Amino acid sequence: MKKKAVLIAVMLILALSCALVLNGCRLNIDLVSETPVEKNRLQYTLKSDGTYAVSGIPCKQDFFGRDIYEYGEKIYTTVRIPAKHEGIAVTEISDYAFNNWKFLKSIKIPDTITRIGNSAFKGCDQLKSLTLPKSVSEICEASFGNCPSLKKVEILNPSINIDHQAFKESNNIGNFKLKNGGKYLFSNGALIDSSTKTLVYLNENHDIPNDGSVEKLGDYLFYGRESLEEIVIPESVSAIGGHAFQECINLRSVVFLGDVYELGEWCFERCYKLEQINIEDLKVEEIQPWIFSGCKALNKVDLPGNIVKICDFAFSSTGIQEISFPESVSEIGEYAFGSCDQLKKVQLNNGISRIEEGAFAYCKKLTMISIPDNITYFGKDVFADASVSYYVDNNIKYLGNRGNNYLILVGAINTGLTEYEINSSTKIICDQAFSGCTELKEILIPKSVVYIGPEAFDKNVKIIRETEEPT
C-alpha cells in the first residue's frame, strides 16, 4: 500500500508540473499574439565600428524543447527594429537574424540600417512586402531567400548593392520599386543589374528578356524552381552562372540560341528529367564540376568541339549510354562519368594525357574502351567496378590497346608476390598497383614507363630504373 501511495503521489506531481509548463506556454502565446517583437526579444552585438548589429532570439522553449517563436503562427508577427540601443545606433541586421521565422508578416527597418546579413530573413513564409530605407547599401546572400509570399519590394537607395542570391527561391515578387538613377532595372518580372547586364531575379510567370538587356544569368537564378519545365536561352546571353538551374526537378528541355562562353559549376545538377540540351553549340573550354550530375534522363550528349577538360563529377550519375571525346580534350576529371550505370562505350581521343581517379568508376555496363597512346597520368580506380577487359600476366592486371597490350599496369591480383618483371611496353604504373605486396623487395622499372603512382609500391621496395627517373 505504501509503494502504491508513493507512486500515485509522484504521478500527481508530474501531471501538475506538465500542466503548469503547458499552461505557461499557452499563456505566453496568448499574451503576445498579434503583437510586435518587444525589446527583450531582440539581442545586440557590438561591432568593431562602435555600432550595434541586431538579431532575434526565441521567446522561450515549450515543453518539447522547441523555440516558441516556431510553435504558433501568430506570435510576434511584426518585427520593429529600433534605430538605437542604449543610445548607440543599430546599423546592421545580423546574418541569420530572423531566419525561418514562419510567423513573421511585417518588418519595420529604421533609416540607420546599412547592411542586411546573409539569410537574415530566409524562410519567412508569410512575409508579403518589404521597404528598405535609403540607408541600406547592401543586401547579402539569401537575405530574403525562400520567402514564397513576398510580392512587393521597395528599395529607396539607388546605389544599393544586391547580392545575386539575395532573393533566391522567392519566386513570386511581381513588383520591385526602385529609386531612379540606380544600376538595377525592373521590367516584366525581371530584375537586371544593368552595370553587368546580369539577370539577378525573374518572377516565375515571366520569360528571360530577349531584347538584348541580359548577357548573363546570375548564380542560383532558377535554383529549385519546380514549375520550370523548359527554357529558351536568348541569343544575347553568353554566360550562365553557377547553380543557375540546380534542382529544377521538372526541367526537360534547354535550348541555347546564342554563343555561350561560360557555364557555371553545378548548373544543371539533379535536373532529373532533363533529356534535351544542345551543349554541342557551347563555346566553353571546360565542362565545369557537377554540371550535369544526377541528370538521369540525359542519355545522349555531343561535346563541344573546342572543349579541353571535363571536370570532376561533370556527368556523374547520368543516363549517358555512349560518349566520344573530340580531339581537343586533354583531361578527364575525377569521377567525371562515375556511376553512369547505362554507359556502354567510351571513345577516347589520342590527345588525352590525364585521366583522374574514378573517371569511369561504377559504370557496370562499360565494356568497350580505347586507351589513348599519349596518356601520361592514370589515376587509381579509373574503371573500378566496370566491366572492361584486362589482360592478366602472372597475377598482374594490364589495360591496353590492340598491339600494345601492356600500356597501363593496373594492379596486382595476388599480394603474395616476391618478385615480378614488368613488361617492357608498360607506360603507366597506377597508384597503389602493388599495394599490400609486402614480400616484394625490389623491382626493375622499364624505360618505357613515364608515370608511377605516388603509392604504387610499398615504402620498403627498392626501385631500380633502367634509365632516368620517370616524369
C-alpha positions as CSV (number, residue, x, y, z in Angstrom):
1,M,0.0,0.0,0.0
2,K,2.8,2.3,0.9
3,K,4.5,1.8,-2.5
4,K,1.2,2.4,-4.3
5,A,0.6,5.7,-2.4
6,V,4.1,6.9,-3.3
7,L,3.6,6.0,-7.0
8,I,0.3,7.9,-7.0
9,A,1.9,11.0,-5.4
10,V,4.7,11.0,-7.9
11,M,2.2,10.7,-10.8
12,L,0.2,13.6,-9.5
13,I,3.3,15.8,-9.1
14,L,4.4,15.0,-12.7
15,A,0.9,15.7,-14.1
16,L,0.7,19.0,-12.2
17,S,4.2,20.0,-13.5
18,C,3.3,19.3,-17.1
19,A,0.0,21.3,-16.7
20,L,1.9,24.2,-15.4
21,V,4.5,24.1,-18.1
22,L,1.9,23.8,-20.9
23,N,-0.2,26.5,-19.4
24,G,2.8,28.7,-19.2
25,C,3.5,28.1,-22.9
26,R,-0.2,28.8,-23.8
27,L,-0.3,31.9,-21.6
28,N,2.9,33.2,-23.3
29,I,1.4,32.6,-26.7
30,D,-1.9,34.3,-25.8
31,L,-0.3,37.3,-24.3
32,V,2.0,38.0,-27.3
33,S,-0.3,37.0,-30.2
34,E,-0.5,39.6,-33.0
35,T,1.9,41.9,-31.2
36,P,5.3,43.2,-32.4
37,V,8.6,41.9,-31.1
38,E,9.3,43.7,-27.9
39,K,12.8,45.0,-26.9
40,N,13.6,41.9,-24.8
41,R,13.0,39.7,-27.8
42,L,16.0,41.3,-29.7
43,Q,19.6,40.8,-29.0
44,Y,22.5,43.1,-29.9
45,T,26.1,42.6,-30.8
46,L,28.6,45.5,-30.6
47,K,30.5,45.8,-33.9
48,S,34.1,47.0,-34.4
49,D,32.9,50.4,-35.5
50,G,31.1,51.0,-32.2
51,T,27.6,50.4,-33.5
52,Y,25.2,47.5,-33.0
53,A,24.0,44.6,-35.1
54,V,20.6,43.2,-34.2
55,S,19.1,39.7,-34.3
56,G,16.1,38.0,-32.9
57,I,16.0,35.5,-30.0
58,P,13.5,32.9,-29.1
59,C,10.7,33.8,-26.7
60,K,11.3,30.7,-24.7
61,Q,11.1,27.0,-25.2
62,D,8.0,24.9,-24.9
63,F,7.5,21.6,-23.2
64,F,9.2,19.7,-26.1
65,G,12.2,22.0,-26.1
66,R,11.2,23.9,-29.3
67,D,11.6,27.6,-29.6
68,I,8.2,29.2,-29.0
69,Y,8.5,31.6,-32.0
70,E,8.2,28.5,-34.2
71,Y,5.4,27.0,-32.1
72,G,2.5,29.2,-33.2
73,E,1.8,31.1,-36.4
74,K,0.6,34.3,-34.7
75,I,3.5,35.0,-32.3
76,Y,5.2,38.3,-32.9
77,T,4.0,38.8,-36.4
78,T,5.8,42.2,-36.7
79,V,9.5,43.0,-36.1
80,R,10.2,46.6,-35.3
81,I,13.9,47.2,-35.2
82,P,14.9,50.3,-33.2
83,A,17.2,52.9,-34.5
84,K,19.2,52.9,-31.3
85,H,20.1,50.6,-28.5
86,E,21.3,52.1,-25.2
87,G,21.8,55.4,-27.1
88,I,24.0,53.8,-29.8
89,A,23.0,53.4,-33.4
90,V,21.8,50.0,-34.7
91,T,23.3,49.7,-38.2
92,E,23.1,46.1,-39.2
93,I,20.7,43.1,-39.2
94,S,23.0,40.1,-38.5
95,D,23.4,37.0,-40.5
96,Y,20.5,34.6,-39.9
97,A,19.0,37.2,-37.6
98,F,15.3,36.1,-38.2
99,N,16.0,33.0,-40.3
100,N,13.0,30.7,-40.6
101,W,10.6,32.9,-38.5
102,K,7.5,31.3,-40.0
103,F,5.0,33.6,-38.3
104,L,6.6,36.9,-39.4
105,K,4.4,39.1,-41.6
106,S,5.9,42.6,-41.4
107,I,9.4,44.2,-40.9
108,K,10.0,47.8,-39.8
109,I,13.5,48.8,-40.7
110,P,14.9,52.2,-39.4
111,D,17.0,54.5,-41.6
112,T,20.1,53.7,-39.5
113,I,20.5,50.1,-41.0
114,T,23.2,49.9,-43.7
115,R,23.5,46.1,-44.1
116,I,21.1,43.1,-44.1
117,G,23.1,40.0,-43.5
118,N,23.2,36.6,-45.1
119,S,20.0,34.6,-44.8
120,A,18.7,37.3,-42.3
121,F,15.0,36.7,-43.2
122,K,15.4,33.5,-45.2
123,G,12.4,31.2,-44.9
124,C,10.0,33.8,-43.6
125,D,7.0,32.2,-45.3
126,Q,4.4,34.9,-44.5
127,L,6.4,38.0,-45.3
128,K,4.4,39.8,-48.1
129,S,6.0,43.2,-48.6
130,L,9.3,44.9,-47.8
131,T,10.5,48.5,-47.8
132,L,14.3,49.2,-47.4
133,P,15.2,52.7,-46.4
134,K,17.8,54.8,-48.2
135,S,20.4,54.0,-45.6
136,V,20.6,50.3,-46.7
137,S,23.5,49.9,-49.0
138,E,23.9,46.1,-49.0
139,I,21.6,43.1,-49.3
140,C,23.6,39.9,-48.8
141,E,23.3,36.4,-50.0
142,A,19.8,34.9,-49.4
143,S,18.8,37.8,-47.2
144,F,15.2,37.3,-48.3
145,G,15.6,33.8,-49.8
146,N,12.8,31.3,-49.8
147,C,10.1,33.8,-49.0
148,P,7.2,32.5,-51.2
149,S,4.7,35.1,-50.1
150,L,6.9,38.1,-50.9
151,K,5.4,40.1,-53.7
152,K,6.4,43.7,-53.3
153,V,9.9,45.1,-52.6
154,E,10.6,48.9,-52.4
155,I,14.3,50.0,-52.4
156,L,15.0,53.6,-51.7
157,N,18.8,53.7,-52.2
158,P,19.7,53.9,-55.9
159,S,23.3,52.9,-55.1
160,I,22.4,49.7,-53.2
161,N,24.4,46.5,-53.8
162,I,22.1,43.5,-54.2
163,D,23.8,40.0,-54.0
164,H,22.7,37.9,-56.9
165,Q,21.3,35.4,-54.5
166,A,19.5,37.9,-52.2
167,F,16.0,36.7,-53.3
168,K,16.9,33.1,-54.1
169,E,13.8,30.9,-54.3
170,S,11.4,33.8,-53.6
171,N,9.8,33.3,-57.0
172,N,6.6,35.5,-56.7
173,I,7.9,39.0,-56.5
174,G,5.8,41.0,-59.0
175,N,6.9,44.5,-58.2
176,F,10.4,45.9,-57.5
177,K,10.0,49.6,-56.8
178,L,13.4,51.1,-57.4
179,K,14.7,54.7,-57.0
180,N,15.7,56.3,-60.3
181,G,19.4,56.6,-61.1
182,G,20.5,53.2,-59.8
183,K,22.2,50.3,-61.6
184,Y,19.2,48.0,-61.2
185,L,16.3,47.9,-63.6
186,F,13.0,46.0,-63.2
187,S,10.7,45.2,-66.0
188,N,8.3,42.3,-66.9
189,G,9.2,40.4,-63.7
190,A,13.0,40.7,-64.3
191,L,15.5,42.4,-62.1
192,I,18.6,43.3,-64.0
193,D,22.0,44.6,-62.9
194,S,22.5,47.0,-65.8
195,S,26.1,47.5,-65.0
196,T,26.9,43.9,-65.9
197,K,23.7,43.0,-67.8
198,T,23.2,40.2,-65.3
199,L,19.7,38.9,-64.7
200,V,19.6,38.5,-60.9
201,Y,15.9,37.8,-60.4
202,L,13.0,36.5,-62.6
203,N,9.4,36.1,-61.5
204,E,8.3,32.6,-62.3
205,N,5.5,33.8,-64.6
206,H,7.9,35.6,-66.9
207,D,10.5,34.7,-69.6
208,I,14.1,35.8,-69.8
209,P,14.1,39.2,-71.6
210,N,15.1,38.8,-75.3
211,D,15.7,42.5,-76.0
212,G,19.5,42.3,-75.5
213,S,19.3,43.7,-72.0
214,V,20.6,40.4,-70.5
215,E,24.0,38.9,-71.2
216,K,24.4,36.7,-68.1
217,L,22.1,34.6,-66.0
218,G,23.1,35.1,-62.3
219,D,24.1,32.4,-59.9
220,Y,21.2,30.3,-58.5
221,L,18.7,32.2,-60.7
222,F,16.3,29.3,-61.1
223,Y,17.5,27.2,-58.2
224,G,14.9,24.6,-57.1
225,R,12.2,26.1,-59.3
226,E,9.8,23.1,-59.7
227,S,7.5,24.9,-62.1
228,L,10.2,25.2,-64.8
229,E,9.8,22.5,-67.5
230,E,11.5,24.1,-70.5
231,I,13.7,27.1,-71.1
232,V,15.0,29.0,-74.1
233,I,18.2,31.0,-73.5
234,P,18.1,34.1,-75.7
235,E,20.8,34.9,-78.2
236,S,22.2,37.8,-76.2
237,V,23.1,35.5,-73.2
238,S,26.8,34.4,-73.3
239,A,27.3,33.3,-69.7
240,I,25.3,31.3,-67.2
241,G,26.2,31.4,-63.5
242,G,26.8,28.5,-61.1
243,H,23.8,26.6,-59.8
244,A,21.6,28.5,-62.1
245,F,19.2,25.6,-62.8
246,Q,20.2,23.3,-60.0
247,E,17.5,21.0,-58.7
248,C,14.9,22.1,-61.3
249,I,13.5,18.6,-61.0
250,N,10.9,19.0,-63.7
251,L,13.1,20.7,-66.3
252,R,13.1,18.7,-69.5
253,S,14.4,20.9,-72.3
254,V,17.1,23.6,-72.6
255,V,17.8,25.4,-75.9
256,F,20.7,27.8,-76.4
257,L,20.0,30.3,-79.2
258,G,23.4,32.1,-79.0
259,D,27.1,31.5,-78.2
260,V,27.6,30.6,-74.6
261,Y,31.2,31.0,-73.4
262,E,30.6,30.4,-69.7
263,L,28.5,27.7,-68.0
264,G,28.9,27.6,-64.2
265,E,29.5,24.7,-61.9
266,W,26.6,22.7,-60.6
267,C,24.4,24.4,-63.3
268,F,22.0,21.6,-64.0
269,E,22.8,19.2,-61.1
270,R,19.9,17.0,-60.2
271,C,17.7,18.1,-63.0
272,Y,16.3,14.5,-63.0
273,K,14.1,14.9,-66.1
274,L,16.5,16.8,-68.3
275,E,16.7,15.0,-71.6
276,Q,17.3,17.6,-74.3
277,I,20.1,20.2,-74.3
278,N,22.3,21.3,-77.2
279,I,25.6,21.6,-75.4
280,E,27.5,20.9,-78.7
281,D,26.8,24.5,-79.6
282,L,28.6,25.9,-76.5
283,K,31.8,27.8,-76.8
284,V,33.1,26.8,-73.3
285,E,36.6,25.3,-72.9
286,E,35.7,23.3,-69.8
287,I,32.7,21.3,-68.6
288,Q,32.7,22.6,-65.0
289,P,32.3,20.3,-61.9
290,W,29.0,18.7,-61.2
291,I,27.2,20.5,-64.1
292,F,25.0,17.5,-65.2
293,S,25.5,15.2,-62.2
294,G,22.3,13.3,-61.4
295,C,20.5,14.0,-64.7
296,K,19.2,10.5,-65.0
297,A,17.1,11.2,-68.2
298,L,20.1,12.6,-70.1
299,N,21.1,9.6,-72.2
300,K,23.0,11.3,-75.1
301,V,25.3,14.3,-75.3
302,D,27.6,15.6,-78.0
303,L,30.5,17.5,-76.6
304,P,31.6,20.9,-77.9
305,G,34.4,20.7,-80.5
306,N,36.7,23.1,-78.6
307,I,36.4,21.5,-75.1
308,V,39.7,21.0,-73.3
309,K,38.7,19.5,-70.0
310,I,35.8,17.5,-68.4
311,C,35.9,18.5,-64.8
312,D,35.2,16.4,-61.6
313,F,31.8,14.7,-61.5
314,A,30.6,16.7,-64.6
315,F,28.4,13.8,-65.9
316,S,28.3,11.5,-62.9
317,S,25.1,9.5,-62.3
318,T,23.6,10.5,-65.7
319,G,21.9,8.2,-68.2
320,I,24.5,8.6,-70.9
321,Q,25.0,5.4,-72.9
322,E,27.9,6.3,-75.2
323,I,30.5,9.1,-75.2
324,S,33.0,10.2,-77.7
325,F,35.7,12.8,-77.0
326,P,36.7,15.4,-79.5
327,E,40.5,15.8,-80.3
328,S,40.7,19.0,-78.2
329,V,40.0,17.1,-74.9
330,S,43.2,16.5,-72.9
331,E,41.9,15.8,-69.4
332,I,39.1,13.9,-67.7
333,G,38.5,14.8,-64.1
334,E,37.7,12.7,-61.0
335,Y,34.5,10.6,-61.3
336,A,33.6,12.7,-64.3
337,F,31.4,9.8,-65.6
338,G,31.3,7.9,-62.3
339,S,28.2,5.8,-61.6
340,C,26.8,6.2,-65.2
341,D,25.1,2.8,-65.0
342,Q,23.9,2.9,-68.6
343,L,27.3,3.8,-70.1
344,K,28.4,1.0,-72.5
345,K,31.0,2.6,-74.8
346,V,33.7,5.2,-74.4
347,Q,35.9,6.5,-77.3
348,L,38.9,8.4,-76.0
349,N,41.0,10.5,-78.4
350,N,44.8,10.3,-78.6
351,G,45.2,13.8,-77.2
352,I,44.1,12.8,-73.8
353,S,47.0,12.8,-71.4
354,R,45.3,12.7,-67.9
355,I,42.5,10.5,-66.6
356,E,41.8,11.2,-63.0
357,E,40.7,8.9,-60.2
358,G,37.5,7.0,-60.7
359,A,36.7,8.8,-64.0
360,F,34.6,5.8,-65.2
361,A,34.1,4.0,-61.9
362,Y,31.0,2.0,-61.2
363,C,29.9,2.0,-64.9
364,K,28.7,-1.5,-64.7
365,K,27.8,-1.9,-68.3
366,L,31.0,-0.4,-69.7
367,T,32.8,-3.0,-71.7
368,M,34.2,-1.1,-74.8
369,I,37.1,1.3,-74.1
370,S,40.0,2.6,-76.1
371,I,43.1,3.9,-74.3
372,P,45.0,6.9,-75.8
373,D,48.6,6.4,-76.8
374,N,49.6,9.8,-75.3
375,I,48.4,9.1,-71.8
376,T,50.9,10.3,-69.1
377,Y,48.7,10.1,-66.0
378,F,46.2,7.5,-65.0
379,G,44.5,7.8,-61.5
380,K,43.5,5.0,-59.3
381,D,40.3,3.1,-59.7
382,V,39.6,4.7,-63.1
383,F,37.4,1.7,-64.1
384,A,36.5,0.4,-60.6
385,D,33.6,-2.0,-60.8
386,A,33.3,-1.5,-64.5
387,S,33.2,-4.4,-67.0
388,V,36.2,-3.5,-69.1
389,S,38.5,-6.3,-70.1
390,Y,42.0,-6.6,-68.5
391,Y,45.0,-8.7,-69.6
392,V,46.3,-10.7,-66.7
393,D,50.0,-11.7,-66.6
394,N,51.3,-13.6,-63.7
395,N,48.7,-12.2,-61.3
396,I,49.1,-8.6,-62.6
397,K,46.3,-6.8,-64.4
398,Y,47.1,-4.7,-67.5
399,L,44.9,-2.4,-69.6
400,G,45.9,-1.6,-73.1
401,N,45.3,-1.2,-76.8
402,R,45.4,-3.8,-79.5
403,G,49.1,-4.3,-80.4
404,N,50.1,-2.6,-77.2
405,N,48.7,-4.8,-74.5
406,Y,50.7,-3.6,-71.6
407,L,50.0,0.2,-71.8
408,I,48.8,0.5,-68.2
409,L,49.7,-1.7,-65.2
410,V,46.6,-1.5,-63.1
411,G,47.5,-3.7,-60.1
412,A,48.4,-7.0,-58.5
413,I,45.8,-9.6,-58.0
414,N,47.9,-11.7,-55.6
415,T,49.7,-9.6,-52.9
416,G,52.0,-12.5,-52.2
417,L,54.4,-11.6,-55.0
418,T,58.1,-11.9,-54.1
419,E,59.4,-10.8,-57.5
420,Y,58.0,-9.6,-60.8
421,E,59.3,-8.5,-64.2
422,I,57.2,-5.6,-65.5
423,N,56.6,-5.9,-69.2
424,S,58.8,-3.7,-71.3
425,S,55.9,-2.0,-73.1
426,T,54.4,-0.6,-69.8
427,K,53.8,3.1,-69.9
428,I,51.8,3.8,-66.6
429,I,52.0,2.1,-63.2
430,C,48.9,3.1,-61.4
431,D,48.7,4.4,-57.9
432,Q,48.6,1.5,-55.3
433,A,49.3,-1.0,-58.1
434,F,51.4,-3.2,-55.8
435,S,49.8,-2.1,-52.5
436,G,50.0,-4.8,-49.9
437,C,52.8,-6.7,-51.7
438,T,54.9,-6.7,-48.6
439,E,57.1,-9.6,-49.7
440,L,58.2,-7.7,-52.8
441,K,61.7,-6.3,-52.0
442,E,62.9,-4.8,-55.3
443,I,61.6,-4.2,-58.8
444,L,63.0,-3.1,-62.2
445,I,61.2,-0.3,-63.9
446,P,61.5,-0.5,-67.7
447,K,62.5,2.6,-69.6
448,S,59.0,2.7,-71.3
449,V,57.4,3.9,-68.0
450,V,56.5,7.6,-68.0
451,Y,54.4,7.7,-64.8
452,I,54.4,5.9,-61.4
453,G,51.6,6.5,-59.0
454,P,52.7,8.0,-55.7
455,E,51.8,4.9,-53.7
456,A,52.3,2.3,-56.4
457,F,54.8,0.3,-54.2
458,D,55.3,-0.4,-50.5
459,K,57.8,2.1,-49.0
460,N,60.3,-0.7,-48.4
461,V,60.5,-1.8,-52.1
462,K,63.8,-0.9,-53.8
463,I,63.0,0.6,-57.2
464,I,65.6,0.1,-59.9
465,R,65.2,2.1,-63.1
466,E,66.7,1.3,-66.5
467,T,67.1,4.9,-67.4
468,E,66.4,8.4,-65.8
469,E,63.5,8.8,-63.3
470,P,60.0,8.7,-64.7
471,T,58.3,12.1,-65.2
